[in-house]
Amino acid sequence: MKAVEETVVGLIRGQPFYAHLLSVLNIQDDDRVQVAGYSIQGGKIILHINSFVFDQLTLDNRCRVMIHELLHIIARHSSRQRNRESNLWNVACDIAVNQMIEGIPIKQKVKIKKTCPYSARGCLEETEVGGLTYDNILLDDGTRIALPADRTAEEYYNLLKDKMPHKQQTTAYSLRGGKVGGNNNREDDSGNGSKNKDENSGDSRPLGANLHPTWTETQGYPEELADTLVKKAVLDAINKVQGNVPSSLEVYLEQLVKTRTPWRRILKLFAARQVCHNKHVTFKKQNKRLIEEGMPGFKYDKKLKLIVAVDTSGSIRERELSAFASELLKIKKSGAEITVIECDCQIQKTYKLDKKLNPEFRGRGGTDFRPVWHYIDENKIKPDAVIYLTDGRGQAPGRSKYPTLWALTPEGERPWMLSAGGKRPVDWGGFITIEME
């Protein structure tokens, strides 16, 4: 999209951190979003753009919209919703991020496409792109309130919930006007009702309750994997600007950097066929069908069967191999049955991982991930999941029959595969970044 490319250039001049972060996202045209939105699916951060509306904005306002979405991503707002009421959570998140962006509400008139009973093509309607701010919020009953600055989305949610009229829901929107609620009757500061528009409050018409329709797609993606994906994108952007990031992001970034790789949780989430069953006879559990005869029952041992592949190619440094050994021990603590496959451009060694690990990794040649899957198929192994410790710089197969987790080094890149259009990054499996201690 030309408008997005122009926005990246505009951000590079003034706010390069956001420009670098934006450049690694996958852009999709999506008229479900009012102006822009995001989701995390299939190991990718997707930025959804309503190009019809976005293209009408000035360059400065496009930059503000993009920073708005990037702040949602950095704060991981879609994952933090938990069981909170969706509309109110959307409002709270917008209040939290908009105060960090100079120039919001932006107040620009645009035309939006609306369904029209008289035309199959629909019709156009003019509205204002605005932005919800903490100091000017209109509730459904016409009450205008102000909230304190510099609070988290969770704090704003609780404050709004306390202020909301009993059993009323918000029909809020943010970058399409500044209103919270659908009542045109407003109150001025003295408490008197007024039907006149307050220019600081934005358009008085509710444009739909669902501010972030793409967030539900992210909520179906494991939170731990989403967090590590965001963390890698943010750290890459920090490295590119040599740590020169906006001071307003310090709290968010500090929390993000502190997160660790929760192996046990990730393994449980990632293995689709989580367990294999081994049946044993036991007198501790009686046979329910023959309980009167005192016949023994059966006990099923549940144990995760994993393949952990280790990249031993020449691009892997000794420090990274040591980190791989450390990660192997962490995985072992999950109680899984683990088969390790060492591979560079071919299989170098395979073995069962026991409690004592003294790795002497073999290889140091080129990089090719495909031999691991060939080995699994040829030996008729049926793992519950495959984990690959790597820097990612090599060719992978076009697909995997097993749940796959790519555990990349901090400077690692997504593996590539061949398709009809040539080389392209792997779009299957999950991606996390391992810690270098």
C-alpha positions in Angstrom: 0.0 0.0 0.0 1.5 3.3 -1.1 0.0 5.3 1.8 1.5 2.9 4.3 5.0 3.2 2.7 4.7 7.0 2.8 3.8 6.7 6.5 6.9 4.6 7.2 9.0 7.2 5.5 7.2 10.0 7.5 7.9 8.1 10.8 11.6 7.5 10.0 12.2 11.3 9.9 10.6 11.9 13.4 10.0 8.7 15.2 12.3 6.0 13.8 11.5 3.4 16.5 7.9 3.2 15.3 8.9 3.2 11.6 11.2 0.1 12.2 8.5 -1.7 14.2 5.9 -0.9 11.5 8.1 -2.2 8.7 8.2 -5.8 10.1 4.4 -6.1 10.3 2.3 -8.0 7.7 -0.1 -5.5 6.1 -3.6 -6.5 5.1 -6.4 -4.4 3.5 -9.5 -5.0 5.7 -12.7 -3.0 5.6 -13.9 -4.6 8.9 -11.7 -2.1 10.8 -12.7 1.6 11.1 -9.3 2.9 10.2 -6.7 0.3 11.4 -6.4 -2.6 13.7 -4.1 -5.6 14.5 -4.2 -9.3 15.2 -1.6 -12.0 15.9 -2.2 -15.2 13.9 0.0 -18.1 12.7 3.2 -16.7 14.2 2.7 -13.3 12.5 1.7 -9.8 13.7 -0.9 -8.5 11.1 -1.8 -4.9 10.7 -5.3 -4.5 9.3 -5.8 -1.3 7.3 -9.1 0.1 5.9 -7.3 1.6 2.9 -10.4 3.6 1.7 -10.4 5.6 4.9 -6.7 5.5 5.6 -5.8 7.0 2.2 -7.9 10.1 2.9 -5.9 11.0 6.0 -3.1 13.5 6.0 0.4 12.2 6.4 0.6 13.5 10.0 -2.7 11.8 10.9 -1.7 8.5 9.3 1.4 8.6 11.5 -0.8 9.1 14.6 -3.1 6.3 13.6 -0.1 3.9 13.1 1.4 4.9 16.4 -1.9 4.3 18.0 -2.0 0.7 16.7 1.7 0.0 17.5 1.1 1.1 21.1 -1.7 -1.4 21.3 0.6 -4.1 20.0 3.5 -3.2 22.4 1.1 -3.1 25.3 -0.4 -6.5 24.2 -3.9 -5.1 24.8 -5.7 -7.8 22.9 -4.2 -10.5 25.1 -4.8 -8.7 28.4 -8.5 -8.5 28.1 -9.1 -11.7 30.0 -12.8 -11.9 31.0 -13.5 -8.2 30.9 -16.4 -6.7 29.0 -15.2 -6.1 25.4 -16.6 -2.6 24.7 -15.5 -1.1 28.0 -12.0 -2.7 27.6 -11.7 -1.3 24.1 -12.4 2.2 25.5 -10.0 1.8 28.4 -7.2 0.7 26.0 -7.7 3.6 23.7 -7.7 6.1 26.6 -4.4 4.6 27.8 -2.6 4.9 24.4 -4.1 8.1 23.0 -2.6 10.3 25.8 0.8 9.2 24.6 0.2 10.6 21.1 0.5 14.3 20.4 -2.3 15.7 18.3 -5.2 13.3 19.3 -8.1 13.9 18.8 -7.0 14.6 15.2 -10.4 15.9 13.9 -10.3 15.2 10.2 -13.4 14.7 8.1 -13.4 11.6 6.0 -16.0 9.6 3.9 -16.9 6.1 4.9 -18.7 3.4 3.0 -22.1 2.5 4.3 -24.6 -0.2 3.2 -27.4 1.4 1.3 -30.8 -0.2 0.5 -31.0 1.7 -2.8 -27.6 0.8 -4.2 -25.7 -2.5 -4.3 -22.5 -0.5 -4.2 -23.5 1.2 -1.0 -23.2 4.9 -0.3 -20.8 7.3 1.2 -21.2 9.1 4.5 -19.1 11.9 6.0 -17.8 11.5 9.5 -14.9 12.7 11.6 -11.8 10.8 12.6 -11.2 11.9 16.2 -9.8 10.0 19.1 -11.0 9.3 22.7 -9.1 11.1 25.4 -9.1 10.6 29.2 -10.2 14.2 29.9 -13.4 14.3 27.9 -15.6 11.2 28.0 -19.3 11.1 27.3 -21.3 8.3 28.8 -24.5 6.8 27.5 -26.7 8.8 29.8 -25.2 12.1 28.6 -22.8 12.6 31.5 -19.4 13.9 30.6 -16.5 12.8 32.8 -12.8 13.2 33.1 -10.4 10.6 34.3 -6.8 10.9 35.7 -3.9 10.7 33.3 -1.1 8.1 33.2 -3.1 5.0 34.3 -3.0 1.5 32.8 -5.8 0.1 30.7 -6.8 -2.1 33.6 -7.1 1.0 35.9 -9.1 2.9 33.3 -11.4 -0.1 32.9 -12.2 -0.2 36.6 -12.7 3.6 36.7 -15.1 3.5 33.8 -17.0 0.5 35.2 -17.6 2.5 38.4 -18.7 5.5 36.5 -21.0 3.7 34.1 -24.8 4.0 34.6 -26.3 0.8 36.1 -26.6 -2.0 33.5 -25.7 0.3 30.6 -23.2 -0.6 27.9 -20.9 1.7 26.1 -21.1 2.0 22.3 -17.7 3.6 22.1 -15.4 4.4 19.3 -12.0 6.1 19.3 -10.3 7.0 16.1 -13.7 7.5 14.5 -14.8 10.3 16.8 -14.4 11.0 20.5 -17.7 9.8 21.9 -18.5 7.1 24.4 -22.1 6.2 24.1 -25.0 6.9 21.7 -27.1 9.6 23.4 -27.1 13.0 21.6 -28.2 14.8 24.7 -25.1 16.2 26.3 -24.4 18.0 29.6 -22.2 21.0 29.9 -19.9 21.5 32.8 -22.7 22.9 34.9 -24.7 19.7 34.5 -27.3 21.2 32.2 -28.3 19.1 29.2 -27.5 20.3 25.8 -28.2 19.1 22.3 -25.4 21.1 20.7 -22.2 19.4 19.6 -19.2 19.9 21.7 -16.3 20.2 19.3 -13.9 18.6 21.8 -16.0 15.5 22.0 -16.1 14.6 18.3 -19.0 13.3 16.2 -22.1 12.6 18.3 -23.2 9.6 16.2 -22.2 6.1 17.5 -20.4 4.2 14.7 -20.5 0.8 16.3 -19.6 -0.9 19.5 -16.8 -3.1 18.3 -13.7 -0.8 18.2 -11.2 -3.6 17.5 -12.9 -6.5 15.6 -9.6 -8.2 14.8 -8.7 -8.6 18.5 -10.8 -11.7 18.8 -8.5 -13.4 16.3 -5.6 -12.7 18.5 -7.4 -14.0 21.6 -7.4 -17.4 20.1 -3.6 -17.4 19.8 -1.6 -18.6 22.8 -0.8 -15.6 24.9 2.8 -16.7 25.7 3.6 -17.1 22.0 2.0 -13.8 21.2 4.1 -12.1 23.9 7.3 -13.6 22.6 6.5 -12.6 19.0 5.8 -9.0 20.1 8.9 -9.0 22.2 11.2 -10.0 19.3 9.7 -7.4 17.0 10.1 -4.7 19.6 13.7 -5.7 20.5 14.6 -5.8 16.8 13.3 -2.2 16.5 15.2 -1.1 19.6 18.4 -2.5 18.2 17.9 -0.8 14.8 17.5 2.6 16.5 20.3 1.8 18.9 18.1 2.1 22.0 16.7 5.5 21.0 13.0 4.9 21.9 10.3 7.4 23.1 10.5 7.9 26.9 6.8 7.3 27.2 7.4 3.7 26.3 9.9 2.9 29.0 7.3 1.2 31.4 5.9 -0.9 28.6 9.3 -1.9 27.3 10.7 -2.7 30.7 7.8 -5.1 31.4 8.2 -6.7 27.9 12.0 -7.3 28.2 11.6 -8.9 31.7 9.3 -11.7 30.3 10.9 -15.1 30.2 10.2 -18.1 28.0 7.7 -20.2 30.0 8.6 -23.6 28.5 6.2 -25.8 30.5 3.2 -23.6 29.6 4.2 -23.3 26.0 4.6 -27.1 25.6 1.2 -27.7 27.0 -0.3 -25.2 24.6 1.6 -26.2 21.6 1.3 -30.0 21.5 -2.0 -30.7 19.8 -2.0 -34.4 20.6 -0.6 -33.6 24.1 0.0 -37.1 25.5 0.7 -40.6 24.6 -0.8 -43.4 26.6 0.9 -46.4 28.2 -1.4 -48.8 29.8 -0.4 -50.7 33.0 -2.2 -53.2 35.2 -2.6 -51.9 38.8 -4.4 -53.3 41.9 -4.6 -49.7 43.2 -7.4 -49.1 40.8 -10.1 -51.8 40.5 -11.7 -52.8 37.2 -15.2 -51.1 37.2 -16.7 -53.9 35.1 -15.5 -56.7 37.4 -15.4 -54.9 40.7 -17.0 -57.7 42.6 -14.3 -60.2 41.6 -11.6 -57.7 42.7 -10.0 -57.7 39.3 -7.2 -55.1 38.8 -7.8 -52.0 36.7 -5.6 -50.1 34.4 -3.4 -47.0 34.8 -2.5 -44.8 31.9 0.8 -43.0 32.0 0.7 -39.7 30.3 3.9 -38.3 28.8 4.6 -35.8 26.2 6.8 -37.2 23.3 8.9 -34.4 21.8 11.5 -34.1 19.1 14.0 -31.3 19.9 16.1 -30.4 16.9 19.3 -28.5 17.5 20.9 -26.4 14.7 24.6 -27.2 14.7 25.5 -25.3 11.5 28.5 -23.0 11.1 26.4 -19.8 11.7 25.7 -20.9 15.3 28.3 -19.5 17.7 29.6 -21.3 20.8 27.6 -19.0 23.0 24.4 -19.9 21.2 25.2 -23.7 21.4 25.6 -23.2 25.2 22.2 -21.5 25.3 20.7 -24.4 23.4 22.1 -26.8 25.9 20.5 -24.7 28.7 17.2 -24.7 26.9 17.3 -28.5 26.5 17.5 -28.8 30.3 14.6 -26.5 30.8 12.5 -28.5 28.3 13.6 -31.7 30.2 12.1 -30.3 33.4 8.7 -30.4 31.8 8.8 -34.2 32.2 8.5 -34.9 28.5 10.1 -37.9 26.7 12.6 -36.1 24.5 14.6 -37.2 21.4 17.3 -34.8 20.4 18.3 -34.5 16.7 21.5 -32.6 16.0 21.5 -31.3 12.4 23.3 -28.8 10.2 22.6 -29.6 6.5 22.3 -33.2 7.5 21.5 -35.3 10.5 24.7 -35.5 12.7 23.5 -37.3 15.8 20.2 -38.5 17.5 19.8 -39.6 21.1 17.4 -39.7 24.0 17.8 -36.8 26.5 18.5 -38.0 30.0 19.0 -36.1 33.2 22.8 -35.6 32.6 23.6 -33.6 29.6 27.1 -33.1 28.4 26.6 -32.0 24.8 29.3 -32.2 22.2 27.5 -30.8 19.2 28.6 -32.1 15.8 28.2 -30.4 12.5 29.3 -26.8 11.8 28.4 -27.0 8.1 25.6 -25.4 6.1 21.9 -25.1 7.3 19.0 -27.2 6.1 16.0 -28.0 8.3 14.3 -30.5 6.0 16.5 -33.6 7.0 14.8 -33.5 10.5 11.4 -34.1 9.0 12.8 -36.7 6.6 14.3 -38.5 9.6 11.0 -38.4 11.5 9.0 -39.8 8.5 11.6 -42.5 7.6 11.7 -43.8 11.2 8.0 -43.6 11.6 8.2 -41.4 14.7 5.0 -39.8 15.8 5.9 -36.9 18.1 3.4 -34.8 19.9 5.4 -31.7 18.9 8.7 -30.6 17.3 10.9 -27.9 18.8 13.7 -26.5 16.7 16.5 -24.5 18.4 18.1 -22.4 15.6 19.0 -19.0 14.2 16.6 -19.7 11.4 18.9 -19.1 8.5 18.1 -22.0 6.2 15.5 -23.9 4.2 12.5 -25.6 5.8 9.9 -27.9 4.4 6.7 -26.5 3.0 4.7 -27.8 5.9 4.8 -29.9 9.1 2.4 -32.7 10.1 3.3 -32.0 13.7 2.9 -28.9 15.9 6.2 -27.1 15.5 7.8 -24.4 17.6 10.8 -22.4 16.2 12.9 -21.2 19.1 15.1 -18.6 17.6 18.2 -16.9 18.8 17.8 -13.1 19.6 19.3 -12.2 16.2 17.6 -15.1 14.4 15.5 -14.9 11.3 12.4 -16.8 10.2 13.4 -19.9 8.1 12.4 -19.8 4.4 10.7 -22.3 2.2 10.1 -22.6 -1.6 6.8 -21.9 -3.1 5.4 -21.1 -6.6 6.5 -17.5 -6.1 10.0 -18.4 -5.0 11.5 -18.1 -1.6 9.3 -16.9 1.2 9.4 -16.9 5.0 7.9 -20.0 6.8 4.2 -19.3 7.6 3.5 -22.4 9.8 4.5 -23.2 13.4 5.0 -20.9 16.3 7.9 -18.6 16.9 9.6 -17.5 20.2 13.0 -16.0 21.0 15.2 -17.9 23.5 17.1 -16.0 26.2 20.8 -15.5 26.1 22.1 -15.5 29.7 
